[in-house]
Amino acid sequence: MIKIRQATENDVQELLDIYAPYILNTTITFEDVIPTVEDFKKRIHNILENFPYLVAVDDNNKIRGYAYAHAYKPRAAYAWTVETSIYVEREYEGHGVGTTLYQYLENTLKRQGVVNLMACITEENTNSVKFHEKCGYEKVGTFKKVGFKFNRWLDIVWMQKTLNPRLEKMEKVISFNKLD
């Protein structure tokens, strides 16, 4: 049975173990060098200042996947929009880990007052495109040949999901660390 909890600095090596094969063997991420433990700790810390960073653990407390949201852009008008990311151990794909992570992530972001979720996906990653469609995201654009990895140019697809209504007067988004 999968349980969801907040990521901690103690999770960094397990998270890197999940992420590294995506960096080294796929175009799913455009990173090409595995971050150091210290750099990855900083990433988690910075995200948790305002947004959720969640891990999925099995009955043996082993991390099988993680998901997080971060600010879409730094400008004030984007305050209600986040970009989401998810990584699941390859052998756990298709077993509900990703769906469970995204449900928890979206519930938290909804409580924070986030309106728009954005997902940036390599177009050839059809499994992720289908997963996001299943989760209610819609394709809103394609950027042609904007990434170069493994000696070839890659397209990205932007997908979007609306969580909360767009009002004429918006309340500020609540920081993750200030939620009840």
C-alpha positions as CSV (number, residue, x, y, z in Angstrom):
1,M,0.0,0.0,0.0
2,I,1.3,3.4,-1.0
3,K,1.4,6.3,1.6
4,I,2.1,9.9,0.7
5,R,4.1,12.2,2.9
6,Q,6.2,15.4,2.7
7,A,9.7,15.0,1.4
8,T,12.6,15.7,3.9
9,E,16.3,16.3,3.4
10,N,16.8,12.6,4.5
11,D,15.1,11.5,1.3
12,V,17.5,13.1,-1.1
13,Q,19.6,10.1,-2.0
14,E,16.5,7.9,-2.6
15,L,15.0,10.7,-4.8
16,L,18.2,11.0,-6.7
17,D,18.2,7.2,-7.2
18,I,14.8,7.6,-8.9
19,Y,15.7,10.7,-10.9
20,A,19.2,9.6,-12.1
21,P,18.0,7.0,-14.7
22,Y,15.7,9.7,-16.2
23,I,18.6,12.0,-16.6
24,L,21.1,9.5,-18.0
25,N,18.8,7.4,-20.2
26,T,15.8,9.4,-21.3
27,T,14.6,12.7,-22.7
28,I,11.9,13.0,-20.0
29,T,14.1,15.6,-18.2
30,F,16.4,18.0,-20.1
31,E,19.0,17.7,-17.4
32,D,22.1,15.8,-18.5
33,V,24.1,15.8,-15.3
34,I,23.0,14.2,-12.0
35,P,22.7,16.9,-9.4
36,T,24.8,16.6,-6.2
37,V,23.1,15.6,-3.0
38,E,23.7,19.2,-1.7
39,D,22.1,20.8,-4.8
40,F,19.1,18.5,-4.6
41,K,18.7,19.3,-0.9
42,K,18.6,23.0,-1.8
43,R,16.0,22.4,-4.5
44,I,13.7,20.6,-2.1
45,H,14.2,23.2,0.6
46,N,13.5,26.1,-1.8
47,I,10.3,24.4,-3.1
48,L,9.0,23.6,0.4
49,E,9.2,27.3,1.3
50,N,6.0,27.8,-0.8
51,F,4.8,24.6,-2.3
52,P,4.4,20.8,-1.6
53,Y,7.2,18.3,-2.4
54,L,5.6,14.9,-1.8
55,V,7.0,11.3,-1.8
56,A,5.1,8.0,-2.2
57,V,6.4,5.3,0.1
58,D,5.6,1.6,0.2
59,D,4.9,-0.6,3.2
60,N,8.7,-0.9,3.8
61,N,9.0,2.9,3.8
62,K,10.9,2.8,0.5
63,I,10.3,5.8,-1.8
64,R,8.7,4.7,-5.1
65,G,8.0,8.1,-6.6
66,Y,7.8,11.8,-5.9
67,A,5.9,14.9,-7.1
68,Y,6.2,18.6,-6.5
69,A,5.0,22.0,-7.7
70,H,7.0,25.2,-8.1
71,A,6.4,28.7,-9.2
72,Y,5.7,28.8,-12.9
73,K,7.4,32.2,-13.4
74,P,8.7,34.7,-10.9
75,R,6.6,37.7,-12.0
76,A,3.7,38.7,-9.7
77,A,0.9,38.1,-12.2
78,Y,1.9,34.4,-12.3
79,A,1.4,33.9,-8.6
80,W,-1.7,31.6,-9.1
81,T,0.1,29.3,-11.6
82,V,2.5,26.5,-10.8
83,E,4.4,23.9,-12.8
84,T,4.1,20.3,-11.6
85,S,6.6,17.5,-11.9
86,I,6.4,13.8,-11.2
87,Y,8.9,11.0,-11.2
88,V,8.1,7.3,-10.4
89,E,10.4,4.3,-10.3
90,R,10.1,2.7,-13.7
91,E,8.9,-0.6,-12.3
92,Y,6.1,1.2,-10.4
93,E,4.7,3.0,-13.4
94,G,1.1,2.0,-14.1
95,H,0.4,0.9,-10.6
96,G,-1.3,4.0,-9.3
97,V,1.7,5.6,-7.6
98,G,1.6,8.6,-9.9
99,T,-2.2,9.0,-9.7
100,T,-2.1,8.9,-5.9
101,L,0.8,11.4,-5.8
102,Y,-1.0,13.8,-8.1
103,Q,-4.2,13.6,-6.1
104,Y,-2.5,14.6,-2.9
105,L,-0.5,17.3,-4.7
106,E,-3.6,18.8,-6.4
107,N,-5.6,18.7,-3.1
108,T,-2.8,20.6,-1.4
109,L,-2.4,23.1,-4.2
110,K,-6.2,23.7,-4.3
111,R,-6.2,24.5,-0.5
112,Q,-3.4,26.9,-1.2
113,G,-5.5,28.8,-3.7
114,V,-3.5,27.8,-6.8
115,V,-5.6,28.2,-10.0
116,N,-3.5,26.8,-12.8
117,L,-1.3,23.7,-13.0
118,M,1.1,23.6,-15.9
119,A,3.1,20.5,-17.0
120,C,6.0,20.7,-19.5
121,I,6.4,17.3,-21.2
122,T,8.8,16.1,-23.9
123,E,6.4,15.5,-26.8
124,E,7.8,12.0,-27.4
125,N,7.0,11.0,-23.8
126,T,3.5,9.8,-24.8
127,N,3.0,7.9,-21.5
128,S,3.3,11.2,-19.5
129,V,1.0,13.0,-22.0
130,K,-1.6,10.3,-21.6
131,F,-1.2,10.3,-17.8
132,H,-1.7,14.0,-17.6
133,E,-4.8,13.8,-19.9
134,K,-6.2,11.1,-17.6
135,C,-5.6,13.5,-14.7
136,G,-7.6,16.3,-16.4
137,Y,-4.8,18.3,-18.1
138,E,-5.3,19.6,-21.6
139,K,-2.7,20.3,-24.3
140,V,-2.4,24.0,-24.7
141,G,0.8,24.4,-26.8
142,T,3.8,22.8,-28.4
143,F,7.2,24.4,-28.6
144,K,9.2,23.0,-31.5
145,K,12.8,21.9,-31.3
146,V,13.6,23.8,-28.0
147,G,15.6,21.1,-26.3
148,F,18.7,19.3,-27.5
149,K,19.7,16.0,-25.8
150,F,21.3,12.8,-27.1
151,N,22.2,14.6,-30.3
152,R,18.7,15.4,-31.4
153,W,16.3,18.3,-31.1
154,L,13.2,17.8,-29.0
155,D,9.7,19.3,-28.9
156,I,7.9,20.0,-25.6
157,V,4.2,20.0,-25.0
158,W,2.6,22.3,-22.4
159,M,-0.4,20.9,-20.6
160,Q,-2.7,22.8,-18.3
161,K,-5.3,22.0,-15.6
162,T,-7.6,24.5,-13.7
163,L,-8.0,23.8,-10.0
164,N,-9.8,26.9,-8.7
165,P,-12.0,29.5,-10.3
166,R,-10.5,32.6,-11.9
167,L,-12.1,35.5,-10.1
168,E,-11.9,39.3,-10.7
169,K,-10.4,39.7,-7.2
170,M,-8.0,36.9,-6.2
171,E,-6.8,36.1,-2.7
172,K,-3.1,35.5,-2.3
173,V,-1.9,32.0,-2.6
174,I,-1.2,30.5,0.9
175,S,2.4,29.3,1.3
176,F,2.6,25.5,1.8
177,N,4.3,25.9,5.2
178,K,1.4,28.0,6.4
179,L,-1.4,25.5,5.6
180,D,-3.2,23.9,8.5
